Amino acid sequence: MVKKIACTVLLLTNLVGFAQIGGRSVYQFLNLVTSPRQAALGGKTITIYDSDVNQAHFNPATINAEMDNKLALNYGSYFGEVTYGTAAYAYTYDRHLQTFHAGVNYVNYGSFDGYDENGQPTSSFTGSDMALSFGYAYNIPFSSFYIGANAKLISSTLESYNSFGAAVDIGGLFIDERNDVNWALVIRNIGMQITPYAETREKLPLEVLVGVSQLMENVPIRWHLTLENMQQWNIAFSNPNRAEGSLDGGSTPEKVSVFNNALRHVVVGAELFPDKGFNIRLGYNFRRAEELRILEQRNFSGISVGIGLKIRKLKFNYSYSRYTLAANTSLFGLTIDFSDNSY
């Protein structure tokens, strides 16, 4: 049943192509970046606390009243026919109840040709993933501590196979207003696969992130530092292309140092003019750069850049992320402010 094999290949492509640490869990699309701003800053920033309604996808503790009545729409094309879109909206019902947030993530993997056991073509099939989230944050009284949570419903379709899951994100944020420093901790994708594709339930891509950012005193730049995948220390894999040959025809696998492994947890980013109508952003993802590095060739994997432009009630965002010489990603975003106050 090659249809079933083809679906398995599609699933593995999903897991490996978007995996954080090797595709060891299902619903890997949950870890895709959710906006051009997020992508331009390296893809894992969790310390942004302003009117950006997209930020709540990665850290629900950042949900705040400045996001009130703002709608964000984002779209990007990944590898091949894979397209990806997100949407986010926040509404402040009552200042005492804080602000509620809703979001959607959707991935369409395009069309695939099906074949039977004998290699004969059958009908084509498609695959897609979607997650619907609802979030809320709370400011602990008389403090600068914020806590928040997202509840997510997850749906996935691969040919005739369907899966359904549920997950929760929990985030915390501390704002040091005196020094313009934000500290954050997020645990993402705590949940389970309720309905598996076949008979075996698979794990969700649990991830722990720690982040810090600061607005520099004399320069209009806010820098961001994020430590990703802190739930697992060793996230490095030996690249077979970097194995050292021996005289007897064998090979010695690449040795990944402790320092190199530590660097793969690091994502850095900076935003110029973060509070103005025009922003310039730059990010670097060390793990992506190392895993996609080509021997004896400079391809600048791991680098991402982007801009933001505000025109009255509209905010346009764009990002460009470098993966390989043949695979790069551009994301486009539009945020519409329906509130009475401009941001």
BELMO-V209043 format. One record per backbone hydrogen bond with DSSP energy under -1.0 kcal/mol. CO is the residue of the C=O (numbers start at 0). NH is the residue of the N-H. Records with the same first field share a line. If there is no record, write none. Layout:
CO: NH / NH
//
This chain:
0: 4
1: 5
2: 6
3: 7
4: 8
5: 9
6: 10
7: 11
8: 12
9: 13
10: 14
11: 15
12: 16
13: 17
26: 29
27: 30
28: 31
34: 38
35: 39
36: 40
37: 42
38: 41
51: 54
53: 56
54: 57 / 58
58: 61
59: 62
63: 66
64: 67
66: 69
68: 337
69: 89
70: 335
71: 87
72: 333
73: 85
74: 331
75: 83
78: 81
81: 77
82: 107
83: 75
84: 105
85: 73
86: 103
87: 71
88: 101
89: 68
90: 99
93: 96
99: 90
100: 134
101: 88
102: 132
103: 86
104: 130
105: 84
106: 128
107: 82
111: 124
113: 121
115: 118
119: 115
124: 111
125: 158
126: 108
127: 156
128: 106
129: 154
130: 104
131: 152
132: 102
133: 150
134: 100
135: 148
137: 146
139: 142
143: 174
144: 139
145: 172
146: 137
147: 170
148: 135
149: 168
150: 133
151: 166
152: 131
153: 164
154: 129
155: 162
156: 127
157: 160
160: 157
162: 155
163: 194
164: 153
165: 191
166: 151
167: 189
168: 149
169: 186
170: 147
171: 184
172: 145
173: 182
174: 176
175: 180
179: 214
180: 175
181: 212
182: 173
183: 210
184: 171
185: 208
186: 169
187: 206
189: 167
191: 165
194: 163
202: 25
203: 205
206: 187
207: 229
208: 185
209: 226
210: 183
211: 224
212: 181
213: 222
218: 220
219: 272
220: 215
221: 270
222: 213
223: 268
224: 211
225: 266
226: 209
228: 231
232: 234
238: 241
239: 242
243: 251
245: 248
249: 245
251: 243
256: 260
257: 261
258: 262
259: 263
261: 264
262: 265
264: 227
265: 285
266: 225
267: 283
268: 223
269: 281
270: 221
271: 279
272: 275
276: 309
278: 307
279: 271
280: 305
281: 269
282: 303
283: 267
284: 288
285: 289
286: 290
287: 291
293: 296
299: 302
301: 284
302: 321
303: 282
304: 319
305: 280
306: 317
307: 278
308: 315
310: 313
312: 336
313: 310
314: 334
315: 308
316: 332
317: 306
318: 330
319: 304
320: 328
321: 301
326: 323
328: 320
330: 318
331: 74
332: 316
333: 72
334: 314
335: 70
//
